[in-house]
Amino acid sequence: MSGGRLLRLGAKLLLGTVAVLAVCLGLFVGWLLFDGQSDPERLIEGPLPDVTAATVRPYAGGGCRENRRCQDVVLDPAAERPVRIAISLPRDAGPEPLPAVILVGGLRTGREALEHVPDLGRNAVITYEYPLDRDHWRRGFLPAQIVAARAAALAVPRQLAALVRWTRAQPWADPDRVSLVGVSLGALVLPAAQRTAAAHGESLGPSILAYGGTGLFDILHANLAQDRTLVRHGAAWLGSLGLRAIEPAAHLPHLAGEFLLINGRDDPRIPTRSAAGLHRLTPEPKEVRFLSAGHFDANDQELLDKILAVCRSWLVSRRALNP
């Protein structure tokens, strides 16, 4: 076979490969555009997990501090995506119902998150675990990883709304003093969760959004570890397209309540205009606090202590926590 024919064959194979990839990408984008789960309004109106079924197991250690009584809880255990939480209660709570704080953090969740929470006295602390098996996810093929991560992210608002409902029904909980605290990734999903809870008749106390923002494209673009600008743009665009149902800007204007917004100055993970969007769109009454430069880091004990002190003081001042 001559060199010219080889070049022409190679060119045809290359064009064929590009065409197949273009068709696959087009189908994927079409799925993201027209899949009903991408609609913010349909997201908040969907059915909540069943909280009448639960498994509760006590445990000690692994984030359970002295003088606390801790539990692993699974709500709707027969579901494809059960709601998994860890609870820390005061060992000697007394007869009065407890205020409850539901903490939604970054990738450290459940018992992992409890390890970073100090003894909050006569209050209940609940840490939420995202519905994604991280070990299984890391071993997956990239397209499967994308689909799994998106499905898990879109399940979070309804899971958190169901968790609010379950918490308010517990005999140890004060149903009028249940608050949500979202940090980092948690602050991005909380607006959709709060709106979902309200749509299902579940009221909330004062809420805290720490190190969050609006504009998922900008946030994904800032966090993607990719040197090639075009690839980075494309991945951020696809990610924000697939997650637009939980875009904070779509839900913030519809919320009601009191809000504390915490951001770091010059945060490399939350662009300035993303933080500004959060501050602008969150309804009154709200309070905005800026802490030291950078993003939240659970390994920075000094910063963590400062954030926890600010959150605790603000919640106590609003009677959402016992002193």
N, C-alpha and C positions, 0 to 999 in steps of 0.2 A: 504494500500500500504506500503510495507516494506521500511526501511530507504535507502537500497541500490538502490531500484527502483527510489525513489525520487531523490537521488543524480544523478543517470544516466539521469533522465528526466531534472533535472536542468542543467546538463552539456550540454545536447543536445540543450536546449533553449539558453544557453549562446553562444554555438558555432554557432547556427543559427543566433542570433543577431549580432555576430561578422562578420559572412559571409555577412549578408545584409549590414552592415555598410561598409565593405570592398568593396562590389560591388558599393555602392553609391559613395564612395570616388573615386573609379577607374573611374566611369562614369564622375564625376565632374572634375577630373584631365584630363581625355581625352578631355572633352569639352574645358578646358582651353588651352590644347596643340594644338588642331586642329581647334578651332574657328578662322575664318579669321580675326577677330578684333584684335587678339593678335600679328599680324605681323606689325612691325614698318613701313615697306615700304607701306603696304596697308593703314595704318592709315593716313599717310601724303598725300596720293593721293586721298582719298575719297572726295566727294562733300562737299562744305562748306554750312552753313546755308544761307538762302536768306536774304540779307541785304537791298533789295529794299523795304521791308515792315518793318515798325517800328512804334511803339507808343511812344510818348514823352509827359511826364507830368511834369510840373514845381513843385517844392516844396521848402519850407523854413524850417529851423530848421533841427534837426536830422543829424548833420554833415555839414550843409550848413553855412559857416561862413559869417560874415558881409562883405559887398562889393563883394559878390560872387553871381552868378546866377546858381542855381542847377536844375538838371533834373533827373527824373527816366526814363530810356529808355528800351524798350523791342524790340529786333530785331527778325524777323521771328516769330511774336506772335502766328501764327497758328500752329507752329511746336510742336512736342511732347516735345522737350527740347528747348524752346526759350532762346535767349541770353539776360541776364538781367544785366544792368549796372547802375551806378550812375555817373553823370557828374558834375563837378564844373568848372564854367567859370568865368573869371573876369567880373564884372558888366559893367565896362567901358573899353571894350577891344580895342576900336579904329578900324581903317580900316584894319590894317595889320593882316594876318593870324597868328594863335597861334601855338606854339609848343604844342604837346600833350604827356602826360605820361600815359600809361595804367598800373595800379597797380594791381598785382595779389598777394594777401596775403595768410594768413592762413585761419582759419575758420571764422574770422571776415571779411565780404565782403560787397560790396555795400555801403549803407549809414553808416554801422558800421565802415568800414575802413576809410571813409571820416572824421569821428570824430577825427581820429588820425593824419590827414594830416594838416599841417599848411597852412596858406594862401601863395600860391606859386607865387603871383604876376600875371604878364601877361602871364600866361600859363594855359593850360587846363589839368585837372586831371580827369582820368576815373578810377573808381574802379569796378572790375569785380566780379560777384556773381556766385559761382559754381552751376551747374544745379542739385542740390540735395536738396529736402525739408527735412531739418534736423529734424524737429519735427515729420514728418511722418516716417522718416527713423528710429528714435530712438524707435518708437513704433512697428516696424516690427519684424518678426521672423528672427533669425540669417541667415539662408540661403538666405532669401529674402534681408536682409541687404547687404550681400556680393555681390549679383548679382546687386542690385541697385547702390551700391557704385562703383563697377567696371564700369558699364555702364556710370555713370556720369563722372568718371575719364577719360574714353576713349573719351568722347564727348568734353572735355575741349580743346585739341589742335585745333580742327577745329573751335570751337566757338571763340577762341582767334584770329585765323587767319581771320575769318569773321569780327571780331571786328576791327582788323587792317584795313581791306578793307573799312569798313564803316567809320571809323575815317578819313582816308585819303581822303574820298570823301566829307566830311562836309565843308560847306562854311567858317566856322570859323577856320578850321585846315590848318596848313602848311603840305602838304602831304610828304614833305621831312624831316620832323622833328617829327616823331612819334616813341616813344621809349617804351620798355617794362621793367618793374621792377618787379621781382619776389622775394618774401620774404617767407622763410620757405617752406610751402607746394607749394607756387607759384613758388619757384625756382626749384622745382622738375619737374613741368609740362612745364616750359617755353622752355627748349630745343626742345621738341617735337612740341610745338606751333610755335616757330621761324622757325623750318624746314618746318612745314606745310605751314606757310605764304609764305616762299620763294618758295616752290613748286607751289604755286598758283599765283606767280608773284607779291607778296606784299613785298616791301622793308621796312626795319626798320632802325632806327637810333641806336645809342649806347644803349646797354642793361646792366642791372644790375641783377646779381643773388646773393641774400643775404641769407645766412644760408641754402644753398643747398648742394648737393653732388651726387655721383653716387653709384650704387649698392643698389637697392631697398631692397634686402634681408637683408643686414646689417642694413639699416635704419629702416625697419619695425621691425627687431629683437630688435633694441635699443629702440623702442617706444612702443612695446607691453607690456601691464601691465599684465604679466602672470608669476607666479613664477615657474611653472613646465617647465623645460628646453625642454623636448620633445614636449610639446604642443606649446611652444613658437617657436621652430624651425619649426614645421609643419605649423603653422599659417603664419609665415614669408615666408616660401617657397611657400605656396599656393598663398599668396598675391603677391609676386614678380612674380610668374608664370602668374597670371591673369593680371598683369599690365605691362608685359614686353614690350608691344607696346610703352609705354611712358618712358621706362628706359632711363635716361639721357645719359648714356654711348653710347646708340645706335644712338643718334642724335648729340651730341656735336661735334664730328669730322667733321660733314658736314656743320656746321654753318659758316657764314661770318659776319664780323662787328667788332665793338669795344666792349670790355666787362670789367666790373668791377665785381670782385668776392669778396664777403665779408663773412667771417666766424668768429665764436667766438672760442676762445681758449678753449680746453677741453669741447667741446659741448657734453652733454650727449645724445642728440637726433640725432646728425650727427657724426658718428664715424670718427676717424682721417683718416682712409684710404678712406672713402667716400668723405671727403673734398679734400683729396689729388688727388683722381680720377677726381674730378671736375676741379681742378687747372691744372692737367696734360692734360686732353682731350679738354679743351676749347681752340680753336685756337687763335693765335695772331692776332691783338694786344690785350693784356689783362693786367689788373692790379689786384693784389691780396692784400687785406687788412685784417688784423686780428684785431678784437676788443676785448673787455673784455671777460672774461671767461663766458661760458654758452651759452644757446640758446636764440634766439630772444623772447622777451616777451613784448607784446603791453602794459602791465600794468606797465612796468618799464619805466617811462617817461624820465629819464636821458639817458638810453640806446637808447630809441626811438629817442630822440632829436639828439643824436650823429649819429645814422644811417642816419636820414633824412638830417643832415648837410653834411655828407660825400657824400651821393647820389646826393644832390642838387649841391654841389660844383663840383663834377665830371661831371655831365651832363651839367652844365653851361660852364665848361672848354672845352667841346666838341661841344658847340653851340646847344646842344639838348634842352636846356631850355633858356629862357630869364633870365637875372640876376634879 
